[in-house]
Amino acid sequence: MNRKMNYKDIFYHEIQNCQFQPASITQKTDDPALAEINRLFGLADALSIKNGKRHRKILLGLSIVSTLLTFTFLIYDEVEMYGLIFACAALLSGLFVLGYYSRKSDYHRKYLQYRILAEALRLQYYLSLAAVKTNVVEIMPWSIRKSVVWIEEVLKTVPVAVAPKKHSVLKCWIVAQKSYHEKALIRTEKKNHQDKTISKSVTFVTVMTYLLALIFELSVYQHSTFSVDVNLIRMILKIVLGTMSAITLFTGSYYGKMSLASKIDDHKRMIALYQKSEEEILRHGETDQLLLSLAREYLNENSSWYAYQKKNGPDLVL
C-alpha cells in the first residue's frame, strides 16, 4: 500500500478488499440512498471489528512477552542462571518487533476511527428512516470533526436520504441498542471481575509473602544457626514477590488497556438514556426533537469513547 495515501484513501482501499461478510443495520430497503448508507456501514463495521480483534491480539502478545521478559530476568538475577540473559535478549527483541509491527499495521487507529464512522452511518440511517432532515455531519461533536477530519469527508459523500414516509425507529434503534448495551455490560463486568479477582489475589499473596519474609528475617536475627539454607529461602521469597510483580504487569498492560471501568460507565449511561427515550416515545411519540436529542447524546458518547480509547495504544511496557 502506498504510504502517501491519506486515511480516507486507505479506508476506501480496504473496503475494496474487504473479505468479511458485512452486517446490515436493518432489513433490506428499496431506497438506493438508504441502501448505500447500509452498505458503507456494513463495510466500516466489519473493518472495525477485524482491526479491533487484531489490536487486542497485539495487546495480549505485548503483555505476555513483557511478563515473560520480567520473569526471565528475575530468574537470571536470583537463581544465577546466566544463560537466561540470551533468552532475555530474545524476548526484548520480540517485544520491539511486536511494537514496530503494531505501529506499522495501525490496527488501533483503524479500529477506533472505523467504529466512529460506522456509528455515524448507523445514526444517519436511523434519522433518515425516521424522515428527520438532518445530516449527521451537522451535529457531530467538534472534537471528532477536528481530530478525525477524514470521517467528515466520507460522510459528506454519502447521499442524503430522507424516507418519503416516517418509519418508526423505536424497535430497530432504541430497543435494539438498549439490548446491545445490556449484553455488553454483562460481558464487560465479567472481564472487570476477572481483573479485580487477579489483582486481589496478587495483593493477598504479596502481603502474605512480605509477612513471611519479615518473620523469617526476625527468626534469622534471633537465631545464629539454621538447619536450612537461609539464602535459598530468601531467593524463593524474592522469586515469589517478583512473580507477583510480573502478574501485575500483565494485568495492567492487558486489562488496563481495555478501560473496563469507563466502558461499564458508558454502557450504564446508554442503557439509562435509551430507557428514558423509550418511555418518552411511548408518551409523546417519535418527534424530531426527541430523536435529534438522542442522536446528539449518541454522538457525544461515541466521542467520549474515542477520547479515552485513544490512550490505550499498544505501548511497550517494561
ABEGO torsion letter per residue (X at the ends): XBAABBAAAAAAAAAAABABBBBBABBBBABAAAAAAAAAAAAAAAAAAAAAAAAAAAAAAAAAAAAAAAAAAAAAAAAGBAAAAAAAAAAAAAAAAAAAAAAAAGAAAAAAAAAAAAAAAAAAAAAAAAGBBBBAAAABBAAAAAABAAAAAAAAABBBBBBABBBBAAAAAAAAAAAAAAAAAAAAAAAAAAAAAAAAAAAAAAAAAAAAAAAAAAAAAABABBABBAAAAAAAAAAAAAAAAAAAAAAAAAAAAAGAAAAAAAAAAAAAAAAAAAAAAAAAEBBAAAAAAAAAAAAAAAAAAAAAAAAABBBBBX
